[in-house]
Amino acid sequence: MYAGNYNHQSGQYRNGYTASRRLHVAYIPYDKVIGLSKINRLVQYYAKRPQVQERLTMQISSAMKEALRHNDVGVVIEADHLCVASRGIKDTNSRTVTASYSGQFEDQAIKQEFLSHIHDTNIIYNGAH
């Protein structure tokens, strides 16, 4: 399994606010390995558009499946939406998580392995030990 993590500060959403995102992409390589920069370009291509997080998750998953020519792909996006922090409820601690699992990633053991990689990197990102 290859699992990579990408940080992205989005452009504006339809409501005029931005989001800070942490994207996690994993796939089973089989005969084809995609370069890290290709995954990053793919993430950047879709993430720069103003759109809802759920659609972004599905677009990245679909593009990965198309590039790999198989369905063994997992995508998780964690985002802090600044519209929630700066207006209305003004909740600065909330985070929205969306996920797409297909192919072998629907198997609980493989999904759990992917999520454990995310957990390990979140410890590093958040400075905890």
Secondary structure, DSSP 4 states (H G I P E B T S, - for coil): -EEEEEEEE----TTS--EEEEEEEEE--TT----HHHHHHHHHHHHTS---HHHHHHHHHHHHHHHHTS--EEEEEEEEEHHHHHSTT--SS--EEEEEE-GGGGSHHHHHHHHHHHHHHHHHHHT--
